[in-house]
């Protein structure tokens, strides 16, 4: 009994949860709110709605294998033919590009289906914009003056030269891509370098003038020139003048060969004059004697060759008419074949003697002395 008396106050002092009161008639009971989701993906589940999966399809792209596939303006890094997987459903722009060609088409991707497209890119042109310092600098593109932006340039590598008086020129290689505008900024150095110009004129008496100042005549080596464009003039009496702009590069050597043309292009050069001189009486000309002997030997040997040829023909006819094969073979070996060989030797000797006679006769008869305006032949006929 004393134990119960001691425990009872502790039990009575414990917190006992209160039972919810019965709602009064005509009031609405609010539903119990659940704990919020930690992700946006479960928002629909928290509200009791099913989650939607994105609809995906595939696109098979065909075209030149050296181009790159772009989708909606973004490169994929892949080359055709290629299957693009997991592309969202709906319209997309598919392109094939390289630095010279471009082609595009619009495809509509449908869920769980493969959409096939074939693209044939076309070669296009590009544009170039150059910003230079100083503003009055001269810009040359592939050797032609460039003023302002240039459109319609063929794709590929182009040469760009920027120069200004008192500045060091610069040369750049610019790559133009089709359907793109290439922008380049060039700032020249105001400490020009020095170079060398070598001028080789024809005729040698031609006068060389550089930037309006005469520097001499004949071949000239002009050192210590400021790099950049210079005016070169070459003149000579009786010839048409030559004028050209030449570019001297920093620490470089520029070589220019100039061949002046005559002032009257219709005038013909004087024809060579042929003068034949009769030599005075002199001692025996052994070359002529040798020529005569060789000529006579050629005649005799030629006649012998003719007789030998006639004999070989007679022997050949007899050989052809012989019906006995044994006798025929004997005649061919003993008569026909030796006659042919003799004819060949005699004919070759006659030709050699004739050639020797002609050379000796020419050497012993004429002396030819050519000059700039005439040809002198000394000898007798």
C-alpha positions in Angstrom: 0.0 0.0 0.0 2.8 2.5 0.8 4.3 1.6 -2.7 1.1 2.4 -4.6 0.9 5.7 -2.8 4.4 6.6 -3.9 4.0 5.6 -7.6 0.6 7.1 -8.2 1.7 10.8 -8.2 4.4 10.0 -10.8 1.8 8.4 -13.1 -0.6 11.3 -12.8 2.2 13.8 -13.6 3.2 12.1 -16.9 2.3 13.8 -20.3 -0.6 12.0 -21.9 -1.3 13.0 -25.6 -4.6 14.6 -26.0 -7.1 13.0 -28.3 -8.2 15.1 -31.2 -11.4 16.8 -30.7 -14.4 15.7 -32.8 -15.0 18.2 -35.5 -18.1 20.2 -35.2 -20.8 19.7 -37.7 -20.4 21.7 -40.9 -16.6 22.1 -40.8 -14.0 20.7 -43.4 -11.2 18.5 -42.4 -7.8 19.5 -44.0 -5.8 16.5 -45.4 -2.5 15.7 -43.8 0.4 17.2 -45.7 3.2 14.9 -46.7 6.9 15.8 -46.5 8.1 17.8 -49.5 10.3 16.0 -52.2 14.0 16.9 -52.3 14.0 16.8 -56.2 12.0 18.5 -58.9 11.5 15.1 -60.6 9.3 13.9 -57.8 7.0 16.9 -57.8 4.5 15.1 -59.9 4.6 12.1 -57.7 4.0 14.3 -54.6 0.9 15.6 -56.3 -0.2 12.1 -57.3 0.6 12.6 -61.0 2.6 10.1 -63.2 6.1 11.3 -64.5 6.6 11.7 -68.3 9.6 10.2 -70.0 11.2 12.3 -72.9 10.4 11.0 -76.4 13.6 10.1 -78.4 14.4 8.9 -81.9 17.4 8.4 -84.2 18.7 10.2 -87.3 20.9 8.5 -89.9 22.9 11.1 -91.8 24.6 10.4 -95.2 27.0 12.7 -97.1 30.7 13.3 -97.9 32.8 11.5 -95.3 35.3 14.4 -95.0 32.6 16.7 -93.6 31.4 17.2 -90.0 27.9 16.7 -88.8 26.3 19.6 -86.9 22.9 19.5 -85.2 21.0 22.7 -84.3 24.2 24.8 -84.8 26.3 22.5 -82.6 29.1 20.2 -83.9 28.8 16.5 -83.1 32.4 15.7 -84.0 31.2 12.8 -86.2 31.5 12.2 -89.9 28.9 10.7 -92.3 27.6 8.1 -92.7 26.6 8.1 -89.0 23.6 7.2 -86.8 22.8 9.9 -84.3 21.0 8.2 -81.4 18.7 9.6 -78.7 17.7 12.8 -80.5 14.7 14.5 -79.0 11.4 14.3 -80.9 10.5 17.2 -83.1 12.2 19.4 -85.8 16.0 19.7 -86.0 18.4 21.4 -88.4 21.2 19.0 -89.5 24.2 20.4 -91.3 27.4 19.0 -93.0 30.4 21.4 -92.9 34.0 21.7 -93.8 36.1 24.9 -94.4 35.0 25.0 -98.0 31.5 23.4 -98.2 28.3 23.6 -96.3 24.9 22.0 -96.7 21.8 21.8 -94.3 18.4 20.3 -94.1 15.5 20.2 -91.6 14.4 16.8 -90.3 11.5 15.9 -88.0 12.4 13.2 -85.5 9.7 10.8 -84.3 9.9 8.8 -81.1 11.5 5.3 -81.5 11.9 5.7 -85.2 15.0 6.3 -87.5 14.8 9.3 -89.7 17.2 9.1 -92.7 18.6 12.2 -94.5 21.1 12.8 -97.3 22.9 16.1 -97.5 25.1 17.3 -100.5 27.1 20.3 -99.3 28.0 23.0 -101.9 31.3 25.0 -102.2 30.8 28.5 -101.0 32.7 31.7 -100.6 33.8 33.7 -97.5 34.5 37.3 -96.5 37.5 39.1 -95.0 37.7 42.2 -92.8 41.1 43.7 -92.0 41.7 46.3 -89.3 45.1 48.0 -89.7 47.2 50.4 -87.7 48.1 53.0 -89.0 44.8 53.6 -90.7 46.5 54.7 -93.9 48.4 51.5 -94.4 48.2 49.8 -97.8 46.7 46.3 -97.8 47.4 43.8 -100.5 45.4 40.6 -100.8 47.0 38.1 -103.2 48.8 41.0 -104.8 45.7 43.2 -105.3 44.9 46.3 -103.3 42.2 45.6 -100.7 40.0 48.5 -99.7 37.4 47.7 -97.0 35.8 44.4 -96.4 36.0 41.9 -99.3 33.2 39.3 -100.0 33.1 36.4 -102.4 36.6 35.1 -101.6 37.3 31.5 -102.5 37.9 29.3 -99.6 41.5 28.4 -98.8 44.8 30.2 -98.1 45.3 33.8 -99.2 48.4 36.0 -98.9 47.9 39.3 -97.0 50.5 42.1 -97.1 50.2 45.3 -95.0 52.7 48.1 -95.5 53.0 51.8 -94.8 55.8 54.4 -95.3 58.0 54.4 -92.3 56.7 51.1 -90.9 57.9 47.6 -91.1 55.6 45.6 -93.5 54.0 42.4 -92.4 52.9 39.4 -94.4 50.2 36.9 -93.2 48.6 33.8 -94.5 44.8 34.0 -94.1 42.5 31.0 -94.3 39.1 31.8 -95.7 36.2 29.5 -94.7 33.1 29.2 -96.8 30.0 31.1 -95.5 32.1 32.7 -92.8 33.6 36.2 -92.2 37.3 36.1 -91.2 38.5 39.1 -89.2 42.1 40.0 -88.8 43.8 42.9 -87.0 47.3 44.0 -88.0 49.4 46.7 -86.2 52.6 47.7 -88.0 55.9 48.3 -86.2 57.1 51.9 -86.6 60.8 50.8 -86.8 61.3 49.6 -90.4 63.9 47.1 -91.2 66.5 47.2 -94.0 66.9 45.0 -97.1 68.9 44.7 -100.3 67.8 45.2 -104.0 69.8 43.8 -106.9 69.0 45.2 -110.3 70.3 43.4 -113.5 69.5 45.5 -116.6 69.9 44.7 -120.3 71.5 46.5 -122.1 74.3 47.0 -119.7 74.4 50.8 -120.3 70.9 51.2 -118.9 70.4 53.8 -116.2 68.8 52.7 -112.9 66.6 55.1 -110.9 65.1 54.2 -107.5 62.4 56.4 -105.9 63.2 59.2 -108.3 66.9 59.2 -107.6 69.4 58.0 -110.2 71.7 55.3 -108.6 73.9 54.5 -111.6 74.1 52.4 -114.8 74.5 48.7 -115.4 74.0 46.0 -112.6 73.4 47.6 -109.2 73.4 46.2 -105.7 71.5 48.6 -103.4 72.0 47.8 -99.7 70.5 49.4 -96.6 67.1 50.1 -98.2 64.1 50.5 -96.0 61.8 47.5 -96.2 58.7 48.2 -98.1 57.6 49.2 -101.6 60.0 51.2 -103.9 59.6 52.7 -107.4 62.2 51.3 -109.8 62.8 52.8 -113.3 65.3 51.6 -115.9 66.0 53.6 -119.1 68.4 53.5 -122.0 68.7 55.4 -125.3 66.9 53.7 -128.1 64.9 51.5 -125.8 61.4 51.6 -124.2 61.6 52.7 -120.5 60.8 50.2 -117.7 58.9 51.1 -114.5 57.8 48.8 -111.7 57.1 48.8 -108.0 59.3 46.3 -106.1 59.0 45.2 -102.5 62.1 45.0 -100.3 61.8 42.7 -97.3 63.4 43.1 -94.0 66.9 41.4 -94.0 66.0 40.0 -97.5 67.5 40.3 -101.0 65.2 41.1 -103.8 66.5 40.4 -107.3 65.1 42.1 -110.4 66.1 41.3 -114.0 65.1 43.9 -116.6 65.3 43.4 -120.3 64.5 46.6 -122.2 62.8 46.4 -125.6 63.7 48.6 -128.5 61.8 51.8 -128.9 60.5 50.8 -132.4 59.2 47.3 -132.1 58.5 47.2 -135.9 62.1 47.9 -136.8 64.0 44.9 -137.9 67.6 44.2 -136.9 70.2 44.5 -139.6 70.6 41.3 -141.5 74.1 39.8 -141.4 76.3 40.7 -144.4 78.2 37.8 -146.0 81.6 38.8 -147.4 83.5 36.2 -149.5 87.2 36.9 -149.8 89.5 35.3 -152.4 92.7 34.1 -150.8 96.1 35.0 -152.4 98.1 32.4 -154.2 99.9 30.2 -151.6 101.9 27.0 -151.3 100.4 23.6 -151.8 97.3 22.9 -149.7 97.8 19.4 -148.4 94.2 19.3 -147.0 92.9 19.8 -150.5 95.3 17.1 -151.8 94.0 14.7 -149.1 90.5 15.5 -150.0 91.1 14.7 -153.7 92.8 11.4 -152.8 90.0 10.4 -150.4 87.4 11.3 -153.0 89.1 9.2 -155.6 89.4 6.3 -153.2 85.7 6.7 -152.5 84.8 6.5 -156.2 86.9 3.4 -156.8 85.7 1.6 -153.7 82.1 2.5 -154.6 82.5 1.0 -158.0 83.9 -2.2 -156.5 81.0 -2.3 -154.1 78.6 -2.1 -157.1 80.4 -5.0 -158.9 80.4 -7.1 -155.7 76.7 -6.4 -155.2 76.0 -7.6 -158.8 78.0 -10.8 -158.2 76.1 -11.5 -155.0 72.8 -11.1 -156.8 73.9 -13.6 -159.5 75.0 -16.1 -156.8 71.7 -15.7 -155.0 69.7 -16.4 -158.1 71.7 -19.5 -158.8 71.2 -20.6 -155.2 67.5 -20.0 -155.4 67.2 -22.1 -158.6 69.2 -25.1 -157.3 66.8 -27.9 -156.3 69.4 -30.1 -154.6 69.4 -28.9 -151.1 73.0 -30.1 -150.4 74.3 -28.1 -153.4 72.1 -25.1 -152.5 73.5 -25.0 -149.0 77.1 -25.3 -150.4 76.4 -22.4 -152.8 75.0 -20.2 -150.1 78.0 -20.7 -147.8 80.7 -20.5 -150.5 79.3 -17.8 -152.8 76.2 -15.9 -151.6 77.2 -15.2 -148.0 80.9 -14.1 -148.8 79.6 -11.9 -151.7 77.2 -10.2 -149.4 79.8 -9.5 -146.7 82.3 -8.2 -149.3 79.6 -5.8 -150.7 78.9 -4.5 -147.2 82.6 -3.9 -146.4 83.2 -2.1 -149.7 80.1 0.1 -149.3 81.1 1.1 -145.8 84.6 2.0 -146.9 83.3 4.0 -149.8 81.0 6.0 -147.5 83.9 6.6 -145.0 86.2 7.9 -147.7 83.6 10.1 -149.2 82.9 11.7 -145.7 86.7 12.2 -145.1 87.0 13.8 -148.5 84.2 16.2 -147.8 85.7 17.2 -144.4 89.2 17.7 -145.8 87.9 19.7 -148.7 85.9 22.0 -146.4 88.7 22.5 -144.0 91.2 23.2 -146.8 89.0 25.5 -148.7 86.9 27.8 -146.4 87.4 29.8 -143.2 84.1 31.0 -141.6 84.4 34.0 -139.1 81.0 35.1 -137.6 80.7 38.5 -136.0 77.8 40.5 -134.4 76.6 41.9 -137.7 78.3 39.8 -140.4 79.6 36.4 -141.4 82.9 36.3 -143.2 83.7 33.3 -145.4 87.3 33.0 -146.7 88.1 30.5 -149.5 87.8 29.7 -153.1 85.3 27.8 -155.2 
